[in-house]
Amino acid sequence: MQTTDTTSTSPVQLSAAIQTATRRIAPLWPLTHFVAVNPFVGLTGQRFQDACRVLNRATGKMPMLTAAQYREAYASGQIAEQDIESVTDEHWPKQRLLDLIEEAYGNEQMEPVMTFACFMDGQRPHSHWEVLIIDEISKWCAVKYDDNQTTWRSPWVKDELYAGWREAAEHDCNPEAYGLSGYREFIKSLPRTADETIAHCMQLLEQPEVDPVDFIHRQLMTVSGWAGYLRYLDREKELRGGSGNELVQLLAIRLAYDAALHHAFVQDGSQRSYWRRIKPVSPDRDYVEGLSRWQQAYELGYQRELLGMLKSGGSEQDEQARPAVQAVFCIDVRSERLRRHLEAAMPAAQTIGFAGFFGFPISHQGAGQDKSQARCPVLLVPPLDCPDVDSSTDPKRLIQKWSAKRTWKAFQNSAASCFSFVEAMGLGFIKQLAGPDTKVKSCCPTTPKPDLEALPIETLAEMAEGALRNMSLTRNFARLVMICGHGSHSSNNPYASALDCGACGGHAGDLNARLAAMALNQPKVREHLASKGIVIPEDTQFVAGLHDTLSDEVELLDASQLPESHHGDVQLLCEALKVAGAATRAERASTLGIEGLEGEELEKEIMGRGQDTSQVRPEWGLANNAAILIGDRARSQGVNLDGRVFLHDYDHSADKDLSVLTLILCAPVVVASWINLQYYGSRVNPSIYGSGDKALHNVLGGIGVMEGNGGDLRTGLPMQSIHDGEKFVHEPRRLSVLLEAPREAIDQVLESQPGVKELFDNGWIHLIALEGSASYRYAHGGWTAFQPT
């Protein structure tokens, strides 16, 4: 076997390089509970500008708009003169910024670090080694990690990924049939372990001019979908105190293919010398700095506009007045419209924004499910398993319902469910196959009911206390308090869970809302709360609700079990919710391309989108999200925020030890930033951080989707989630965090939470403090006054 010269990378250096490179890979959650993930999560310890250069080396493109797009935004007025002035300094005067987007310096289409397969594709016209390798790896991973799709089980499924692949590859003739001579013999010569194979292949492929971290990162980014899924599996093990090496196994396989190509084709010294002399060219550092300033200017305009709409601090209502109803909604941007219209329909109501798991982080294994699933943000490990009780008294019918649900799910996850199959066979076939009993009529037709008796009352009481304190609801309770989760519904949609609640781990928030309401109605829980200074009046009743974000209908759960004394309150709330839902649908109609419809006709049209198996845009989800506002609802009440802002209630005066502020910055803000940056990545570079055309998706192994009939798992959002067919509907702006709290308090929390602080310090998200009528922007560890337009 041909070998390289003595390697310059020591075992210790290689180990460190592997660890650094694998940490750059963002986890990819499976479709069953797909959640938004910051695709740059492993790079947030670096400045945004520096990470852009790293990602250019790994992918060939920076995660920013092009110079031409910034030039267009400036010409159209989306970037105003004052915003350009705000990002200038002595090193970057205005004229230099203008020259940058006019000249572009040829930096926009840089080549990434080369894999050997990429090198060979460049050397030999019409060769497609990179495509072959991705297909081969994807097929093997699909068999290894299949969840519910394949009917054939691999004999190596219980082996480690690399060990099983190596044994199977010794007999695989496909690469040789493609032209890779000596492939099987080369595989037989490889070491038996993944770690040894990585070291061996890195020595064989070494390029002195290339950083090993970048080379490994590039290798993994060629199969970024599977790399993300295996990073997710490793992360799940790490969260539970173990260690995972799935991603390292994948790296060994990817390097082995490159090394096999090297062994087969690098025979003469000149070609080998050329490969070793290749030096990647990154974008000029000044060019990246200049573009990042244009991105900041693009974001400043929206920040000024948003601040200009908000009111000064301080509630306009009498704080002693008891609300007619209190309605707690998820902070999700889709709740903003409904909250606004509910307050208009019922002026005496008070709405509250809080993370949609409502402080009850649980795992749940429902009827017919193979394993429990977390109903809380993915940043948390649920401490409590929540069983449920089914209201059905007919076991036979219950079994039939579970069976039908699982059969329909199996069809949705099969190759037959892809849009190309629908097109070929016709919608009539789908209708016959689905049958009348499988039509989805709401987002949660079988809402699970928590079995309260199976849960420790002490834990429920502690969760209830934390929930009320963290949502700043510790006094002045209304007679009726609705805790409203949210979910969505759509047919033939692998990404359906992406439209559910991110705070509930990609599920609807019905179970958490129901558990919270049931717990808060328990006398023993209220006794605990009273001992902690939170006294809930005897006439206060909690009820759960579920907001269907596709239809904007709200269903109350267990309302019939409330005392008769509260039936009138429930009726008033239901009437207001009906009015609010209609107004919200009317506001959303233009974004869905169904203007001109009203009332029941509009409701029918919108509901039909969720039952249409050919509908690629059932709703817009969180498209165009841009900010999170944390503070008194009085600042935004009555203001049309156009469904773009996460709304989280917070009362700094009641947060003496800053524990609530700490939690908000460490959880809701981070989750919102993940959502925002996933949309951002899918928009600025759809080919890398998006999942392509939904109409071409095929579900792979019940885990993710591939576009067409081959290739890698696709990550991120489908194009139809950010584009209406004519234009992008999502504007790529990094999240702006507007926080109603003194700067000193914010600084104190940030100093104690370095992981959160780096998000702001390194420019991944923006921070603005609201103090009365004044506002201040955070940058480089300090604050400067910031005035709206």
Salt bridges, closest charged atoms under 4 A:
ASP5 OD1 - ARG272 NH2 3.82
ASP50 OD2 - ARG47 NE 3.46
ASP50 OD1 - ARG285 NH1 3.36
GLU81 OE1 - LYS94 NZ 2.34
ASP83 OD1 - ARG304 NE 2.86
GLU85 OE2 - LYS94 NZ 3.96
ASP89 OD2 - ARG293 NH2 2.90
GLU130 OE2 - ARG218 NH2 3.63
GLU130 OE1 - ARG254 NH2 3.12
GLU136 OE2 - LYS139 NZ 3.11
ASP146 OD2 - ARG153 NH1 3.69
GLU170 OE2 - ARG166 NH1 2.74
GLU176 OE1 - ARG184 NH2 2.87
GLU185 OE2 - LYS188 NZ 3.67
ASP214 OD1 - ARG24 NH1 3.18
ASP214 OD2 - ARG57 NE 2.63
GLU236 OE2 - ARG235 NH1 3.77
GLU236 OE1 - ARG240 NH1 3.30
GLU238 OE2 - ARG23 NH2 3.31
GLU238 OE1 - ARG231 NH1 3.65
GLU246 OE2 - LYS237 NZ 3.23
ASP258 OD1 - ARG254 NH1 3.29
ASP286 OD2 - ARG96 NH2 3.18
GLU289 OE1 - ARG47 NH2 3.84
GLU289 OE2 - ARG293 NE 3.04
GLU299 OE1 - ARG734 NH2 2.85
GLU299 OE1 - HIS766 NE2 2.70
ASP332 OD1 - ARG334 NE 2.97
ASP332 OD2 - HIS486 NE2 3.72
GLU336 OE2 - ARG340 NE 2.89
GLU343 OE1 - ARG633 NH2 2.79
ASP370 OD1 - ARG406 NH1 3.61
ASP388 OD2 - HIS364 NE2 2.33
ASP390 OD2 - LYS401 NZ 3.59
GLU465 OE2 - ARG469 NE 3.15
GLU465 OE1 - HIS528 NE2 3.11
ASP510 OD1 - ARG375 NH1 3.84
ASP539 OD1 - ARG322 NH2 2.86
ASP539 OD2 - ARG479 NH1 3.84
ASP548 OD2 - HIS489 ND1 2.91
ASP552 OD1 - HIS547 NE2 2.73
ASP552 OD2 - ARG588 NH1 2.64
ASP558 OD1 - ARG514 NH2 2.71
ASP569 OD1 - ARG479 NH2 2.90
GLU587 OE2 - ARG337 NE 2.66
GLU587 OE1 - ARG340 NH1 2.94
GLU587 OE1 - HIS341 NE2 2.77
GLU603 OE1 - ARG585 NH2 3.96
GLU619 OE1 - ARG334 NH1 3.07
ASP642 OD1 - ARG337 NH2 3.15
ASP649 OD1 - ARG339 NH2 3.43
GLU707 OE1 - ARG714 NH1 2.57
ASP724 OD2 - LYS727 NZ 2.76
GLU731 OE1 - ARG644 NH2 3.32
GLU731 OE1 - ARG733 NH1 2.18
GLU740 OE2 - ARG635 NE 3.15
GLU751 OE2 - LYS757 NZ 3.95
ASP761 OD2 - LYS757 NZ 2.54
GLU771 OE2 - ARG743 NE 2.90
